[in-house]
Amino acid sequence: MSGAGRIMMTHMKIVAAVALLMGVCALAQGGEFATKDEAVAMVKTAVAFVKQEGGEKAYTAFPAKDAFADHDLYVVVHSNDGEVLAHGSNPKLVGKDMNDARDVDGKYYVKECLALAAKQESFWPG
């Protein structure tokens, strides 16, 4: 796989983790929380969309497309260094370094996801 391909795949691995983490921490839309299977399906849809449209075009579409927001889930993409490349819920975060962001338990969730993505192709953050 080329360097650009590895970078895109790493970005998309982060989508899976962050979409779930952000969704679990957020209030559910419509009173429901999405399931792990729904989160995985959304990530697969996002990956296919990036492959079809290219990263730059896809990233700008994530906040606007209903396919990338379901229940309490939405797509978030980080670069390998923690910069937000796309954010389905808060586009104002695009371009921001989120390495120091913490979840409700005080865990550095972006750093955790980046470390997991560097070690393995697929993961479920804990």
N, C-alpha and C positions, 0 to 999 in steps of 0.2 A: 504494500500500500504506500502511496506517495506521502510526503510530509504533509501536504495540504489535506489529503484524505484522512490521515491520522488525527490532525487537528480538528477537522469537522466531526469525526466520530467521538473524540473526547468531548467536544462541545455538546453533542447530542446525548452522551452519557450523563452529562451534568443536568441536562433538561429533565431526565427521569427523576433524578434525586431531588432536584430543587422543586420541580412541580409538586412532588409529593410533600416535601417538607413545608413548602409555603402553604399548600392546601390544608394540611393537617393543622397548621397554626392559625389559619384564617377562619372566620365564621362561615358556615356553610350557606350557600345561596339556595334559597328555596327549602331550607330546613334539612338538607341531606348532605352527607359526606360521601365522596366518591370512594370506590373500592380500590384496592391495589390493582386489580385487573383493569379497571377503567383508567387508572393512571398509566399503566403499561401500554394500553391501547392508544392513549393520547400521544405518548412518546413515539410510538411506532408511526402514527399518522404524521407527527411533526418531522420525524426523520425522513419519511418518504417525501414530504413537501419540500424540505431543504434539498434533497437529491434532485427533485424535479425542477425547482425554481432557482436554486442557488441560495447560498446563505444570506447575502445582503437583502435580496428581495423577500425571502421567506421571513427573516427576522422582523422586518417592518410590518409584515402581515399578521404576525401572531396576536397583537392586541386587537385587531379588527375582525378576525375570523372566529365565528362561533365554534368551529371544529376544534379550536384550541382553548376553549373555556368550557368546563363542564362541572356542575356542582361547585365544589370548593377548589377545583384544580385549574391551573393555567400554565402555559409554557413559559419557562425562564431559561435563557441560555447564557452561560458564562464562558469567557475565554479561559485558557489554561492558567492565567495569572489572576483570575478572580473578577475581571471587568465584566459588567453586564452588557451582553450583546443584544439581548431581546428580553422584554418583560411583558407578559400578557396581561398583567393587572395594573402595573404602574410604569408606563413608558418613560417617565421622568428619571427613572433609575438607570436607563441606558447610558453607558459611558462611565458609570461610577464603579469604583473599586469596592467590592463587597467582602473582602477578606476578613474584615473585622466585624462583620455582621454576626449577631448571636440570635439563637432561637429563644423561646420562652424559658428554657432550662439553662441558658447561659452558654450553650455549646456553639462553637464557631462552625456553623453548618456548611458554609461555602468551602472553608479550608478542609473540612471532613470529606466533602464530596470530591473535591479536587484530588485529595490523597487517595481516595478509593478508585477514582477514574484512572489514576496513574498506575495502579497496581493490577486492575482487572477490567475486563471488557463490560461486565454486567454486575450490578450491585444494587442492594436495597439498603439505604442508610438507616442507622439505628438510633 
